[in-house]
Amino acid sequence: MTAWPVEWVLVIYYGPAAHKATYGRLASPGYSKDYIQLSKKKEFVEAVAHVLSVSSTETGTVPLIFRWPQGHARGDFVFRSADRPHLKWETNQGAPPPWRMTPLPSDAVPETIPGNPDHSRFEDADRELSQITSRGGGQPYLMAIKLKDESRTLHLRAYLGNPSNQFAWADLKLVPEEIQTLAAQTSQSSALEWSLFKGGGISPSNRVKEAVSRLATPEDWTSVVDSLDVDTGRALIDYLRRPGDGLFFDPTRNHDAWSRPAPLPMAVAESADDLLQALEGRFPAIPQEDSTAEGLETDPVEVEDFRNQIAQGSYAVDDATATTKTRGSAQRAFADAVKANYGNRCAITGLTTKDFLIASHIVPWSKDHNIRLDPSNGICLSLLVDRAFEKGYLTIEDDLTIRIDEDRIGKDEELRRQLQQFHGKALSPPRKQPPRIEYLQRRRTLIASGD
């Protein structure tokens, strides 16, 4: 995975309140929470509602995924509670590892804050907070990073302000200046700061940067283009179409995850159309449609790797490294999981002939690279209803009720006859992983916007 544009950052001062919340539940005063309290200011609530794609006037509890390089956990953003909004984790799991103490912190493990997390007496737990500075940990700051176009996921990290040299790998100075400024504005009495960020596009990989540098002063563009491998060529096409702008974050890295792409060299920007034409001629586009992808060539090694990813709950496939064969391999692994989940039966028509079944993405492949392999982002459909679902003739409600769009069908009476029989019926449920409601909601939003 490459860096992704940052949409929102939350910074929390690690003082007594945060320490007691994240340390663990003890039978002692203060150590009873499984959440971090947040701000009830209108502008904060509206910003969070925006980045989580919910209405600011109809907010309740929104399920989240907390992620870090070594794993993930489920949580919630609770807009309404007895006191104020809060960020919650599963009680029996404890606080996410990036926000917890460890006796041996390093950049190779999720935990950053030095301390013993295993005390059972609150006096001992309190002492761990007071000893962070003497251990070289400086002032810790908890962070939650929301990336653009990523569904209800927060990437969690902790950084240390003014640490000793042994903790230089987690120094707050590693984050961009605007994030450092947010941290500087927090304190024990005002523990929370946040900011929205503008930006978008694609952050170039090192290979793409090298190719752009060569193209900035080329004697012969053709020779440069011809020298590129498929992965670099496809990644360069994507980058020239959407050059990165703003603040970026790489979820696969721990503390050195931040970047800000440089603007395109003037010579490349002015000739981008001609370059794209040459590149697209040499590196044809990767199919996006599921029905096409299921007929692509595959790599057995890649297929097995993607199957292992799915088994581990990791669902991302990055555009920067995707080839046509990778698309086919990813679809094969995804399709095997989805079709098995539905018993190799179309969830709408009941058809079981394998040649006519497609593992159809709910949130399309092109719209979210982080959930491309997620079986709960797929439904086993037969060819006609897969196409109808893809183009918006057929949608699925949160309760799995099927809706047919009469206006899209128009005057095609035969299509109406084929589809209308399913209107108002329920999608057949899968064996294990049902469609996630947020994915169905995103699909309907995409259809309504014509995207």
Protein Blocks (a to p, Z undefined) as FASTA:
>chain_A
ZZdddfbdcdddddfklmmmmnopcdbehiacccdcddfbfklmmmmmmmnopafklccb
dddddddfkbccdddddfbdfkbgcddddfklopafklpccfbgcfkbmblbgcdfkbfb
fklmmmmmmmmmmnonapadddddddehiahiacdddddehiafklmmmgfklpcfklmm
mmmmgcfklmcccdddededjdddfklmmmmmmmmmcfblklmmmmpcfklmmmmmmmmm
mccedjdddfkbcklmcccdddddfklmmmmmmmmmmmmmmmccddfbfklmmmpccdfk
lmmmmmmmmmnopabdcfklccfklmmmmmmmmmmmmmmmnoopafklopabfklgccdd
fbdfklomklmmgmklcccddfklmmmmmnopaccdfkopacddfklnmmmlklmmmmmm
mgopacdddfklgcdfklmmmmmmmmmnoZZ
